[in-house]
Amino acid sequence: MSESASNLIEYSVSEISFALKRTVEDAFGQVRVRGEITGWRGPHSSGHAYFALKDDRSKIEAVMWKGTLGRLKFRPEEGLEVIASGKITTYPNSSKYQIVVETMEPAGVGALLAMLEERKRRLAAEGLFDESRKQLLPFMPRVVGVVTSPTGAVIRDILHRIAARFPVTVILWPVKVQGEGSGDEVAAAVAGFNALSPDGPIRRPDVLIVGRGGGSLEDLWGFNDEAVVRAVAASDIPVVAAVGHETDWTLIDWAADVRAPTPTAAAEFVVPVKAELEATLAALSARLAGASARGLDKRRQALRAAARALPAPDQLLALPRRRFDEAAGRLGRALQSATAAKRQRFDGRAARLRSDVLARLVARGRDRLAAPARALPHALDVRLDKMRKRFGQAVRLMGSLSYTSVLARGFAVVRTMDEAVVTGAAAVAAGQRLALEFADGRVMVEEVSAKPAVAPRKPSGGKPADQGDLF
């Protein structure tokens, strides 16, 4: 027994493991497996995904590398039936075999539709599709946000349609619209637009369009992503879903505020037609002008009718005028009567007051005048005495200043016939008649010679010979 055992070839664990690995890989180099995804763990931090494929009796481990996962047109999920193609290999460290998936596709449209219906029921139960959550689109937005691929025909159709109808600002948030990660990018774009500030450098849009062109269910699968549905349902900005053609439906169509059959229709939903608005405004302006004219005419007619129903001004003022005239007549008589009554009362009071009041007034006046009357003679005497003294002083001053006092001392005034005073001998012509005024009268003389022949005699009073007279 021991000899028989010794004849077996001895292998190391690694040799056996790698020999099995080569045998399995040679026997099952490339396989195509159909099964249901279970235990989905992906993507890992490394980008790889680990899961298993099972049917009703067996299960096989599977791994999908990062590059393969990024090329998928749909997002693998727990419970999804798929067809995976790849290589069967072993993992020596645990003596397990697995399939390295190189391609994967849903196992028919029915599987995707079943999963889609189940997800739709679950999200609808949360109220994400309720009509009460829907928002109205703004009538005339200033900024339109678009979430789509920057290279597809969708963005060109939207821009062309908006420019033709009503040019506004369009902001594009570029995203992938197909394949792995497309749903996450669309959800992030919707949330990013909502995070913009209305007054920031990039203005927050007034309405969003999320769209892409038509395609198969697998191509549109990213818009069935739960993250996209929740982002659209939570958006504060109204969202128009424009995914695929008119017959294509995705979960975002149920969550959006408005579903458009095509991206071009979405552009028509978000902006009005400028020409139609101008025509409508013109029509409304014309209607307003007509209505205003008709209203004014109607009110003018009503005013005229009311004016005809009113009495004439003379009729309205006749009674007040008569009352005024009567009151004016009564007022004159009343004034006369009142004046006569007051005069009678005044005369009566005056008669009573005249005798005693007049007596008191006269007595008071006599008393007030008695003192000045007594002082008046003395004041007059004093005043007259002062005036006499001043007059005497003036007379004496005038006498001392008058030339007649000089004449009384023996002098004379020489005048010509026209009463001009002669002040020197040179002013007298030969034969000129002169008048000599003395203190007691005048004497008329005639000048014989202009110059005397002999020197004048010295006066007896001791006056020098060359002394002239006072004038």
C-alpha positions in Angstrom: 0.0 0.0 0.0 2.8 2.3 0.9 4.7 1.4 -2.2 1.6 2.1 -4.4 1.3 5.5 -2.8 4.9 6.3 -3.4 4.5 5.8 -7.2 2.2 8.9 -7.4 3.7 12.1 -8.7 4.1 14.7 -6.0 2.8 18.2 -6.7 3.0 21.4 -4.7 -0.1 23.3 -4.0 0.8 26.0 -6.4 1.6 23.5 -9.2 -1.8 21.9 -8.7 -3.6 25.3 -8.6 -1.9 26.7 -11.7 -2.3 23.3 -13.5 -6.0 23.5 -12.9 -6.1 27.1 -13.9 -4.5 26.2 -17.3 -6.8 23.2 -17.8 -9.9 25.3 -17.1 -8.8 28.2 -19.3 -7.9 25.8 -22.1 -11.2 23.9 -21.9 -13.4 27.0 -21.5 -11.4 29.7 -23.2 -14.4 31.9 -24.2 -17.9 31.3 -22.9 -21.3 33.0 -23.0 -23.3 32.7 -19.8 -26.9 33.6 -19.0 -27.9 34.3 -15.5 -29.2 36.7 -12.9 -26.9 39.2 -11.2 -26.6 38.6 -7.4 -24.3 40.0 -4.8 -23.5 43.0 -6.9 -20.5 44.9 -5.4 -19.4 47.6 -7.8 -17.8 49.6 -8.7 -15.1 49.0 -6.1 -12.7 51.8 -5.1 -10.4 50.4 -7.8 -13.1 50.7 -10.4 -13.7 47.0 -10.7 -17.0 45.2 -10.0 -17.4 41.9 -8.2 -20.6 39.8 -8.4 -22.0 36.4 -9.2 -24.3 34.9 -11.9 -26.9 32.4 -10.8 -29.8 30.4 -12.0 -32.3 28.3 -10.1 -29.7 25.6 -9.3 -26.1 27.0 -9.5 -24.0 30.1 -9.1 -20.7 31.2 -10.6 -18.5 34.1 -9.3 -17.8 36.9 -11.8 -15.5 39.9 -12.0 -15.6 42.9 -14.4 -12.6 45.1 -14.8 -12.8 48.9 -14.8 -12.4 49.3 -18.5 -15.2 46.8 -19.3 -17.5 48.4 -16.8 -17.1 51.8 -18.4 -18.0 50.6 -21.8 -21.4 49.2 -20.8 -24.5 50.8 -22.3 -26.5 50.2 -19.1 -26.0 50.0 -15.4 -25.9 46.5 -13.9 -28.2 46.1 -10.9 -29.0 43.4 -8.4 -31.6 40.9 -9.8 -31.1 41.9 -13.5 -30.9 38.9 -15.9 -28.0 39.3 -18.2 -25.9 37.5 -20.8 -22.2 37.8 -20.0 -19.4 36.8 -22.3 -15.8 36.2 -21.1 -13.2 33.7 -19.9 -13.4 31.0 -17.2 -10.5 31.1 -14.9 -9.5 30.1 -11.4 -8.3 32.0 -8.4 -5.4 30.0 -7.0 -5.5 31.7 -3.6 -9.0 30.3 -2.8 -9.3 27.4 -5.2 -12.3 29.0 -6.8 -13.2 29.5 -10.4 -14.9 32.6 -11.9 -15.7 34.2 -15.1 -14.0 37.4 -16.2 -16.7 39.3 -18.0 -15.7 41.1 -21.1 -19.1 42.1 -22.4 -22.6 42.1 -20.9 -26.1 42.8 -22.1 -29.5 42.4 -20.6 -31.1 39.0 -21.3 -33.8 40.5 -23.6 -35.9 43.6 -23.4 -38.4 41.8 -21.1 -35.9 41.7 -18.2 -35.2 45.4 -18.5 -38.9 46.2 -18.8 -39.7 44.1 -15.7 -37.0 45.9 -13.7 -38.2 49.2 -15.1 -41.8 48.6 -14.0 -40.7 47.5 -10.6 -38.6 50.7 -10.1 -41.5 52.8 -11.5 -43.9 51.3 -8.9 -41.4 51.9 -6.1 -40.7 55.5 -7.0 -44.4 56.3 -7.6 -45.2 54.9 -4.1 -42.8 57.6 -2.8 -44.8 60.3 -4.5 -42.1 61.4 -7.0 -44.5 61.3 -9.9 -47.5 63.1 -8.2 -49.1 65.8 -10.2 -49.1 68.0 -7.1 -45.3 68.2 -7.3 -45.4 69.6 -10.9 -44.4 73.2 -11.5 -45.7 75.6 -14.1 -43.2 76.7 -16.8 -42.4 80.4 -16.8 -44.1 82.2 -19.7 -41.1 84.2 -20.8 -37.8 82.8 -19.3 -34.6 84.9 -19.6 -32.2 82.0 -19.2 -32.7 78.4 -20.4 -30.5 75.6 -19.1 -29.9 72.5 -21.2 -28.5 69.2 -20.0 -27.4 67.0 -22.9 -24.4 66.0 -25.0 -22.4 69.0 -26.5 -21.8 67.1 -29.7 -25.2 65.6 -30.6 -28.0 67.0 -32.8 -30.1 67.7 -29.8 -28.4 70.9 -28.7 -28.3 72.2 -32.2 -32.0 71.6 -32.7 -32.8 73.3 -29.3 -30.6 76.3 -30.1 -32.0 76.7 -33.6 -35.6 76.5 -32.4 -35.1 79.0 -29.5 -33.4 81.5 -31.8 -36.2 81.2 -34.3 -39.0 81.7 -31.8 -37.7 84.0 -29.0 -33.9 84.5 -28.6 -32.9 84.1 -25.0 -29.7 83.1 -23.2 -29.0 79.3 -23.3 -26.6 77.6 -20.9 -25.4 74.1 -21.8 -24.2 71.6 -19.1 -22.5 68.9 -21.1 -23.0 65.3 -20.0 -22.8 61.8 -21.3 -26.3 60.6 -22.4 -25.4 56.9 -22.8 -23.4 54.3 -21.1 -22.1 53.7 -17.6 -22.1 56.9 -15.5 -24.4 58.8 -17.7 -27.2 58.8 -15.1 -24.9 60.2 -12.5 -23.7 63.0 -14.7 -27.3 64.0 -15.6 -28.3 64.0 -11.9 -25.2 66.1 -11.0 -26.0 68.6 -13.9 -29.6 69.1 -12.6 -28.4 69.6 -9.1 -25.6 71.9 -10.3 -28.1 74.2 -12.1 -30.2 74.4 -9.0 -27.2 75.4 -6.9 -26.5 78.5 -9.0 -27.3 81.9 -7.6 -29.8 84.1 -9.3 -27.4 87.0 -9.1 -24.2 85.1 -9.6 -21.7 85.4 -12.6 -23.6 82.5 -14.2 -27.3 83.3 -13.8 -29.5 80.5 -12.6 -31.8 79.3 -15.4 -35.5 79.9 -15.2 -36.3 76.5 -16.9 -34.3 73.3 -17.7 -34.4 71.0 -20.7 -33.0 67.4 -20.1 -32.8 65.6 -23.4 -31.1 63.3 -25.9 -32.0 61.7 -29.2 -33.8 58.4 -29.8 -32.4 55.0 -29.2 -33.1 51.5 -27.9 -34.1 50.8 -24.3 -30.5 50.1 -23.4 -29.4 53.4 -25.0 -31.9 55.3 -22.9 -31.3 53.4 -19.8 -29.3 56.1 -18.1 -32.5 58.3 -17.9 -34.2 55.5 -16.0 -31.5 55.8 -13.3 -32.9 56.3 -9.8 -30.5 59.2 -9.1 -31.7 61.0 -12.2 -35.3 60.6 -11.2 -34.7 61.9 -7.7 -32.7 64.9 -8.9 -35.4 65.9 -11.4 -38.2 65.5 -8.8 -36.2 67.6 -6.3 -35.4 70.4 -8.7 -36.6 73.8 -7.8 -36.3 74.8 -11.4 -39.1 73.6 -13.7 -37.7 70.7 -15.8 -38.8 69.6 -19.3 -37.9 66.1 -20.2 -37.1 65.5 -23.9 -35.6 62.0 -24.1 -35.9 60.0 -27.3 -38.8 60.1 -29.7 -42.4 60.5 -29.1 -42.9 56.7 -28.4 -39.9 56.5 -26.0 -40.8 56.7 -22.3 -38.3 56.8 -19.5 -38.7 57.4 -15.7 -37.5 61.0 -16.1 -40.6 61.7 -18.2 -42.8 60.8 -15.2 -40.7 62.9 -12.7 -40.3 66.0 -14.9 -42.8 68.9 -14.7 -43.4 68.6 -18.5 -42.7 65.8 -21.0 -41.9 66.9 -24.5 -42.0 64.3 -27.3 -38.8 65.6 -28.9 -36.1 68.1 -28.0 -37.4 70.5 -30.7 -40.8 70.4 -29.0 -39.2 71.0 -25.7 -37.7 74.3 -27.1 -41.2 75.2 -28.3 -42.6 74.6 -24.8 -40.1 76.8 -22.9 -40.2 80.0 -25.1 -43.1 81.7 -26.8 -43.2 83.0 -30.4 -42.0 86.6 -30.5 -43.9 87.4 -33.6 -47.1 86.0 -32.1 -46.6 88.0 -28.9 -46.1 91.2 -30.9 -49.3 90.5 -33.0 -51.2 89.7 -29.8 -50.0 92.9 -28.2 -51.0 94.9 -31.2 -54.4 93.3 -31.2 -54.8 93.9 -27.5 -53.7 97.6 -27.9 -56.3 98.1 -30.7 -59.0 96.4 -28.6 -58.0 98.6 -25.6 -58.1 101.8 -27.7 -61.5 100.8 -29.0 -62.9 99.8 -25.6 -61.6 103.1 -24.1 -63.3 105.1 -26.9 -66.5 103.2 -26.5 -66.4 103.6 -22.7 -65.8 107.3 -22.9 -68.6 107.7 -25.4 -71.0 105.7 -23.2 -70.1 107.8 -20.2 -70.5 111.0 -22.2 -74.0 110.0 -23.3 -74.8 109.0 -19.7 -73.6 112.4 -18.5 -75.7 114.2 -21.1 -78.7 112.2 -20.1 -78.1 113.0 -16.4 -77.7 116.7 -17.3 -81.0 116.7 -19.1 -82.7 115.2 -16.0 -81.3 117.9 -13.8 -83.2 121.2 -13.3 -81.9 124.5 -14.8 -79.6 126.6 -12.6 -82.2 129.4 -12.4 -84.7 126.9 -11.0 -82.2 125.6 -8.5 -81.3 129.1 -7.4 -84.8 130.6 -7.5 -85.8 129.6 -4.0 -82.4 130.4 -2.3 -82.4 133.8 -4.1 -85.9 134.6 -2.9 -84.9 133.6 0.6 -81.8 135.8 0.3 -83.9 138.8 -0.8 -86.3 138.4 2.0 -83.5 138.1 4.5 -81.8 141.2 3.0 -85.0 143.2 3.4 -85.5 142.0 6.9 -81.9 142.7 7.7 -82.2 146.4 6.6 -85.3 147.0 8.8 -83.7 145.1 11.6 -80.6 147.2 11.4 -82.7 150.4 11.5 -84.7 149.2 14.4 -81.7 148.1 16.2 -79.9 151.4 15.5 -82.9 153.4 16.7 -83.2 151.3 19.9 -79.5 151.7 20.6 -79.7 155.4 19.9 -82.7 155.8 22.3 -80.9 153.9 25.0 -77.7 156.0 24.4 -79.7 159.3 24.5 -81.3 158.1 27.8 -78.0 157.2 29.3 -76.4 160.4 27.9 -79.1 162.5 29.5 -78.6 160.9 32.9 -74.8 161.2 32.6 -74.6 164.6 31.0 -75.3 166.8 34.1 -73.2 165.1 36.7 -70.4 164.0 34.3 -70.2 167.4 32.7 -70.1 169.0 36.1 -67.3 166.7 37.2 -65.4 167.2 34.0 -65.7 171.0 34.3 -64.6 171.0 37.9 -61.7 168.7 37.0 -60.7 170.9 34.1 -61.0 174.1 36.2 -58.8 172.5 38.9 -56.2 171.5 36.2 -56.2 175.0 34.7 -56.2 177.0 37.9 -52.5 176.3 38.8 -51.1 177.3 35.4 -53.4 180.4 35.3 -52.0 181.5 38.7 -48.4 181.0 37.5 -48.9 182.7 34.1 -48.5 186.4 35.1 -45.2 185.8 36.9 -43.9 183.7 34.0 -44.9 186.5 31.5 -43.1 189.1 33.6 -39.9 187.0 33.8 -40.1 186.3 30.0 -40.6 190.0 29.2 -37.7 191.1 31.5 -35.4 188.7 29.7 -36.5 189.9 26.3 -35.9 193.6 27.4 -32.4 192.9 28.6 -31.5 191.1 25.4 -33.0 193.9 23.3 -31.0 196.6 25.2 -27.8 194.6 24.7 -28.5 194.3 21.0 -29.2 198.1 20.7 -26.0 199.0 22.5 -24.0 196.6 20.3 -25.5 198.0 17.2 -24.8 201.5 18.3 -21.1 200.7 19.0 -20.8 199.1 15.6 -22.6 201.7 13.6 -20.6 204.3 11.5 -22.8 207.2 12.8 -21.0 207.1 16.1 -17.8 207.8 14.1 -19.5 210.7 12.3 -20.3 212.2 15.7 -16.6 212.4 16.4 -16.1 214.8 13.4 -15.6 212.4 10.5 -17.6 212.5 7.2 -18.5 209.9 4.6 -17.7 210.8 0.9 -20.1 209.5 -1.6 -20.6 210.0 -5.3 -23.9 211.0 -6.7 -24.9 207.4 -7.2 -24.3 206.7 -3.5 -20.9 204.9 -4.0 -18.5 205.4 -1.1 -15.2 207.1 -2.1 -12.3 205.5 -0.3 -9.4 207.4 -1.9 -8.5 210.6 -3.7 -7.5 208.7 -6.9 -11.1 207.7 -7.3 -12.3 211.3 -7.7 -12.3 213.1 -11.0 -11.9 216.8 -11.6 -15.2 218.6 -11.4 -17.0 215.5 -10.0 -19.9 216.3 -7.7 -19.7 214.6 -4.3 -21.9 214.3 -1.2 -20.4 214.6 2.2 -22.3 213.0 5.0 -21.8 214.5 8.5 -23.4 213.5 11.7 -26.1 216.2 11.3 -26.7 216.0 7.6 -25.3 216.0 4.0 -23.5 218.7 2.0 -23.0 218.7 -1.8 -19.6 219.8 -3.0 -17.7 219.8 -6.4 -14.1 218.6 -6.7 -12.0 221.3 -8.2 -8.7 219.5 -8.5 -7.9 215.8 -8.4 -4.7 216.4 -6.6 -4.2 219.1 -3.9 -1.6 221.8 -4.5 -0.4 221.9 -1.0 0.2 219.3 1.6 -2.7 218.9 4.0 -2.6 220.6 7.2 -1.9 218.7 10.4 -5.1 218.4 12.3 -5.4 220.3 15.5 -6.3 217.2 17.4 -2.8 215.8 17.1 -3.5 213.4 14.2 -0.6 212.7 12.0 -0.6 214.2 8.5 -0.6 210.8 6.7 -3.4 209.4 8.8 -6.5 208.7 6.7 -10.0 208.7 7.7 -12.1 205.9 9.1 -13.6 205.0 5.7 
